[in-house]
């Protein structure tokens, strides 16, 4: 008979385990014996998996405390905002406030506008002559971010948005993001200043971002809300333009 698994050098066993899907490691392999549990709970196995799958870039830190969580968060990272660029009209956006002539979706670059920095973005939302606003609420548990992870690890919640005016009109822009408990109590909040873009501006796109960290236990939802209007009260859609909104949960 060949050698038993427990007789293998630990380094060899780690390499074998690293070839197994991560979910199976956590749900099955760590239950086999104390040795396997210690290896699955340890850093070496997950550092190797991160290296094998190209997850240890500049963003990884030497002081990463939980490489298992780092691995899962890196693999799961995606934009949690649905329909961020208006490709599906206003679908997935709730609590829509349609001031003036309401929200409209236009093709880039639009009249008196500039192309977006990324060629992957083709459309944007544009506001009218009275305040327009829309919101989206993200259910973190439904997206796979379990309670213990959010409460204990408290991964970064990174929020980004892009806005621009058209060069022939002035406009206003605001962003507000809240981290909410299961009962929708506000646990942390970010509110931008009211950005005023003057008439005869350069129409360039500007990114705004905020990172939530050390926000405490209990976060279940992220509420993303933005809006604006023009400042000349011209009928039509001369207000702020927004697109490529994002919310990501990161190591």
C-alpha positions as CSV (number, residue, x, y, z in Angstrom):
1,X,0.0,0.0,0.0
2,X,1.1,3.6,-0.7
3,X,1.8,6.2,1.9
4,X,-1.2,7.6,3.8
5,X,-2.1,11.2,3.3
6,X,-1.3,12.2,6.9
7,X,2.3,11.0,6.3
8,X,2.9,13.5,3.5
9,X,5.1,16.5,4.3
10,X,2.9,19.5,5.1
11,X,4.2,21.5,2.2
12,X,3.1,18.7,-0.2
13,X,-0.3,18.4,1.4
14,X,-0.8,22.2,1.1
15,X,-0.1,22.0,-2.6
16,X,-2.6,19.1,-3.0
17,X,-5.3,21.0,-1.1
18,X,-4.6,24.2,-3.1
19,X,-5.9,22.4,-6.2
20,X,-9.3,21.8,-4.6
21,X,-12.1,24.4,-5.1
22,X,-12.2,26.9,-2.2
23,X,-15.8,26.2,-1.2
24,X,-15.0,22.5,-0.9
25,X,-12.0,23.3,1.3
26,X,-14.1,25.1,3.8
27,X,-17.2,23.0,3.7
28,X,-15.6,19.5,3.4
29,X,-11.9,19.3,3.7
30,X,-11.5,21.1,7.0
31,X,-13.9,18.5,8.5
32,X,-11.7,15.5,7.6
33,X,-9.2,15.8,10.5
34,X,-7.5,18.2,12.9
35,X,-4.5,18.5,10.5
36,X,-6.6,19.4,7.5
37,X,-8.7,21.9,9.6
38,X,-5.5,23.6,10.8
39,X,-4.2,23.9,7.2
40,X,-7.5,25.2,5.8
41,X,-7.7,27.7,8.7
42,X,-4.1,28.7,8.2
43,X,-2.5,31.3,5.9
44,X,-0.1,29.2,3.8
45,X,-2.8,27.4,1.9
46,X,-4.7,30.6,1.0
47,X,-1.5,32.5,0.1
48,X,-0.7,29.7,-2.3
49,X,-4.2,29.8,-3.8
50,X,-4.0,33.6,-4.2
51,X,-0.7,33.3,-6.0
52,X,-1.9,30.5,-8.3
53,X,-5.0,32.6,-9.3
54,X,-3.2,35.9,-9.6
55,X,-4.9,37.6,-6.6
56,X,-1.8,38.9,-4.8
57,X,-1.2,42.1,-6.7
58,X,-0.2,45.5,-5.3
59,X,-3.5,45.6,-3.3
60,X,-2.5,42.7,-1.1
61,X,-0.7,43.7,2.1
62,X,1.9,41.9,4.1
63,X,-0.1,42.4,7.2
64,X,-3.2,40.7,5.8
65,X,-4.8,39.1,8.9
66,X,-7.1,36.5,7.2
67,X,-5.9,35.2,3.9
68,X,-9.0,33.0,3.5
69,X,-11.2,36.1,3.7
70,X,-8.8,37.9,1.4
71,X,-9.2,35.1,-1.2
72,X,-13.0,35.0,-1.1
73,X,-13.4,38.8,-1.2
74,X,-11.0,39.1,-4.1
75,X,-12.8,36.3,-6.0
76,X,-16.2,37.8,-5.3
77,X,-15.3,41.4,-6.1
78,X,-17.7,42.9,-8.6
79,X,-19.8,46.0,-9.0
80,X,-22.9,45.6,-6.9
81,X,-24.7,48.4,-8.6
82,X,-27.1,47.1,-11.3
83,X,-27.5,49.1,-14.5
84,X,-24.8,51.6,-13.6
85,X,-24.7,53.2,-17.1
86,X,-28.3,53.4,-18.2
87,X,-28.1,50.4,-20.6
88,X,-31.4,49.2,-19.1
89,X,-33.2,52.6,-18.9
90,X,-34.0,53.2,-15.2
91,X,-34.4,49.5,-14.3
92,X,-33.1,48.6,-10.8
93,X,-33.2,52.2,-9.7
94,X,-35.8,53.0,-7.1
95,X,-37.2,56.1,-5.3
96,X,-36.8,58.0,-8.5
97,X,-37.5,61.7,-8.3
98,X,-38.2,63.2,-11.7
99,X,-38.0,66.9,-11.3
100,X,-38.5,69.1,-14.4
101,X,-38.6,66.8,-17.4
102,X,-37.2,63.9,-15.4
103,X,-34.3,61.6,-15.9
104,X,-33.2,60.8,-19.4
105,X,-30.6,58.4,-20.8
106,X,-28.3,59.6,-23.6
107,X,-25.5,58.3,-25.7
108,X,-21.9,59.4,-25.0
109,X,-20.5,62.0,-25.6
110,X,-23.9,63.9,-25.9
111,X,-24.4,67.5,-27.0
112,X,-21.6,69.7,-25.7
113,X,-20.1,66.8,-23.8
114,X,-16.9,64.8,-23.7
115,X,-16.2,61.1,-24.2
116,X,-15.9,59.0,-21.1
117,X,-12.4,57.8,-20.0
118,X,-13.4,54.1,-20.5
119,X,-14.5,52.9,-23.9
120,X,-16.7,50.3,-22.1
121,X,-19.1,53.0,-21.1
122,X,-21.6,54.1,-23.8
123,X,-24.4,55.9,-22.0
124,X,-25.2,58.1,-19.1
125,X,-28.1,59.4,-17.1
126,X,-28.9,63.2,-17.3
127,X,-31.0,65.4,-15.1
128,X,-33.4,68.2,-15.8
129,X,-34.2,71.7,-14.6
130,X,-35.5,70.7,-11.2
131,X,-34.0,68.2,-8.8
132,X,-33.7,64.7,-10.1
133,X,-32.7,61.8,-7.8
134,X,-32.5,58.0,-7.8
135,X,-31.4,55.4,-5.4
136,X,-30.4,51.7,-5.3
137,X,-30.3,49.5,-2.2
138,X,-27.9,46.6,-2.1
139,X,-28.6,43.5,0.0
140,X,-25.1,42.3,1.0
141,X,-26.3,38.9,2.3
142,X,-28.2,38.3,-1.0
143,X,-24.9,39.1,-2.8
144,X,-23.1,36.5,-0.7
145,X,-21.4,38.6,2.0
146,X,-22.3,36.6,5.1
147,X,-23.0,38.2,8.5
148,X,-19.8,37.0,10.2
149,X,-17.6,38.3,7.4
150,X,-19.2,41.8,7.5
151,X,-19.2,41.9,11.3
152,X,-15.7,40.5,12.1
153,X,-13.5,41.2,9.0
154,X,-15.4,44.4,8.1
155,X,-14.1,44.5,4.5
156,X,-13.8,47.9,2.8
157,X,-17.0,49.1,1.1
158,X,-15.8,51.3,-1.8
159,X,-18.2,53.7,-3.5
160,X,-17.5,55.4,-6.8
161,X,-19.5,57.7,-9.1
162,X,-18.7,59.8,-12.2
163,X,-20.4,63.1,-13.1
164,X,-20.0,65.8,-15.7
165,X,-21.8,68.9,-16.9
166,X,-22.4,69.9,-20.5
167,X,-20.2,72.8,-21.5
168,X,-23.0,75.2,-22.3
169,X,-24.9,74.9,-19.0
170,X,-24.2,75.0,-15.2
171,X,-25.5,72.2,-12.9
172,X,-25.4,70.7,-9.4
173,X,-24.5,67.2,-8.3
174,X,-24.8,65.3,-5.0
175,X,-23.9,61.8,-3.8
176,X,-25.1,60.2,-0.6
177,X,-24.3,56.6,0.6
178,X,-25.5,54.9,3.8
179,X,-24.6,51.6,5.4
180,X,-27.7,50.2,7.0
181,X,-28.6,47.6,9.6
182,X,-31.1,44.8,9.1
183,X,-33.7,47.2,10.4
184,X,-32.4,49.9,8.1
185,X,-30.8,52.0,10.9
186,X,-28.0,54.2,9.6
187,X,-24.6,52.8,10.8
188,X,-22.4,54.9,8.7
189,X,-23.0,57.6,6.1
190,X,-21.1,59.6,3.4
191,X,-22.6,62.7,1.8
192,X,-20.6,64.7,-0.7
193,X,-20.7,68.4,-0.8
194,X,-23.1,69.9,-3.4
195,X,-20.9,70.2,-6.4
196,X,-21.6,73.3,-8.5
197,X,-20.4,73.1,-12.1
198,X,-20.4,76.6,-13.8
199,X,-21.7,77.4,-17.2
200,X,-19.0,77.3,-19.9
201,X,-17.2,74.4,-18.1
202,X,-14.9,71.9,-19.8
203,X,-17.5,69.1,-19.7
204,X,-14.8,66.6,-18.5
205,X,-15.9,63.6,-16.4
206,X,-14.9,63.6,-12.8
207,X,-14.7,60.6,-10.4
208,X,-15.9,60.9,-6.8
209,X,-15.1,58.1,-4.4
210,X,-15.4,57.1,-0.7
211,X,-14.2,54.1,1.3
212,X,-16.1,52.9,4.4
213,X,-13.9,51.0,6.9
214,X,-14.1,50.1,10.6
215,X,-17.8,50.8,10.4
216,X,-18.8,48.3,13.2
217,X,-21.0,45.2,13.2
218,X,-24.5,44.9,11.8
219,X,-24.2,46.2,8.2
220,X,-26.6,44.4,5.9
221,X,-27.5,47.0,3.2
222,X,-25.8,49.7,1.2
223,X,-28.0,52.5,0.0
224,X,-26.6,54.5,-2.9
225,X,-28.3,57.7,-3.9
226,X,-27.3,60.5,-6.3
227,X,-28.9,63.3,-8.2
228,X,-28.7,66.9,-9.4
229,X,-30.2,69.5,-11.8
230,X,-29.2,72.3,-14.1
231,X,-28.8,75.8,-12.6
232,X,-30.3,77.7,-15.6
233,X,-33.7,76.1,-15.4
234,X,-33.7,75.4,-19.1
235,X,-36.5,73.1,-20.3
236,X,-35.1,69.7,-21.3
237,X,-31.9,67.9,-20.1
238,X,-29.2,70.4,-19.3
239,X,-28.4,69.2,-15.8
240,X,-25.6,67.0,-14.4
241,X,-24.8,63.7,-16.2
242,X,-23.9,60.6,-14.1
243,X,-22.7,57.1,-15.1
244,X,-20.5,54.1,-14.2
245,X,-21.6,54.2,-10.5
246,X,-20.1,51.4,-8.4
247,X,-20.2,49.8,-5.0
248,X,-17.6,47.1,-4.3
249,X,-16.7,45.1,-1.2
250,X,-12.9,44.7,-1.1
251,X,-10.2,43.1,1.1
